[in-house]
């Protein structure tokens, strides 16, 4: 009986976005592009809404260009603002508990979006 | 509006003692008690924001910790409200029916155990559809998920709430085989063949020896499920997805009567979904993009929506999965049945193994964009679903459609109906979208929902699932022999959970210690 107990990442979500733009890459190569712990956490905790086919991306497209609706492309996203929105919610975005994203994880995600992602 | 909700009267010093005891088991970091912490466990889509308030939350990481938390709750008589990942949007999120409960948040329990030979996964409550999808993809496992329209939530929690998806494995509760459950006294049980220690048969055989208790823990407050075996669909060789664009509301009747015999026969193996034009545009636009006045959309605006989106009044989705020769033959039979009726635009999307999978739920790919419809009216949005079960008949569906539509118009809410064909029934899922910042609209939504439940009950139709604010209302409609089923549920509840500590009021099942409506 083959059993798997393994790690997972959400790198493939990026692949789908890239496909949507009409560019083809393979999933493995894409996963190798995860550059930091902050990005890995963003992928695990946030990408379901803030990458391809996500509620956040679709909602933000109402207010921003397609590129800027993608949080990781946003020109200005101060870490303090990210942390505030995660803990308090904004518009139709739900707030996120410390059980789901701990304070230390949130620091890394906020730093990733604030400094690295663009 | 209703008066503020039922609240458990737990003395602050008793709660403080219990929280300290919880912290000794899970660690202080995982007892969440600040005002901000508590806000995360409110119902994000509440029409009664003052109701359903948690007292705190505790987030264990293991089954053993859950057992200990349950024992402590018994000792202090603290009611718990169990949640997997708290993403049950439209049905109450993570919030309790009864204010004053401590949320038992299982989101940290994320183990995945996969039997690749049999196509069975065993998940803990914190595993989301995304977690499991990535796990399967990263390990190149030849299985597909059935995912719901919002895939952010818990695989285990969704199945236990009788959530649905789009593939032949879309009745998620039907594919639960074997549970591990912490009972209300902290004892641990495994159902089915799992009752035999270390049996390799636990999740293979759908039953056990004697009664099968899996269903006892579905839409229930009789235990805390910590592990669930779920059968998965082998990755298909091909998929054909047909979308029938149906021009008029009345086309619903013959569409259902065309599909129903094919569904019963087994030619159609998944649950076809039929949704109206609003379903298509609410996830990708807002109301003011189309119409800026109150009241129902005028006919010419509806026609513009249809024309600009190349859709009908209804879009009906029927999908076939499996060997290419079989999916092609099956799809052609359905296509011909619709072509006989005329006036139908048939769209087809065919996929073969090896091609990139379209990133949509019918191809087993999780999404969250469907939640965007909460923003339809602007403001901080929300939605609830009114979802009665109907006989699988076009006439019954049309009658229910007209009655429901009149109610939506009466209360000034945009009509968002949908119908899913089960094996022998219809589920009529009506989204009620609203703006939480508009108190008048919230009030109208509340009254609309109650009117719809009463209308359905007159015809003896009941709902398959409900928001926490309406669980009692709906349980009341299950009234055979003076609510004999509720009496049975509560007899079992009181026998298993004499302190009434597990999710009081869940699905209208109340323990003697917290009787309904008396707080």
Interface residues (C-beta under 8 A of the other chain):
Chain A: X1 X2 X3 X4 X5 X6 X7 X8 X9 X10 X11 X12 X13 X16 X19 X20 X27 X31 X47 X48 X49 X52 X53 X54 X55 X56 X57 X58 X59 X62 X87 X88 X89 X91 X92 X94 X95 X96 X97 X98 X99 X100 X102
Chain B: X29 X30 X32 X36 X37 X39 X40 X41 X44 X57 X59 X85 X86 X89 X93 X105 X107 X108 X111 X112 X113 X114 X115 X116 X117 X118 X128 X130 X131 X134 X135 X137 X138 X139 X141 X151 X152 X200 X283 X284 X285 X286 X356 X359 X360 X365 X366 X367 X368 X369 X370 X371 X372 X374 X375 X379 X380 X381
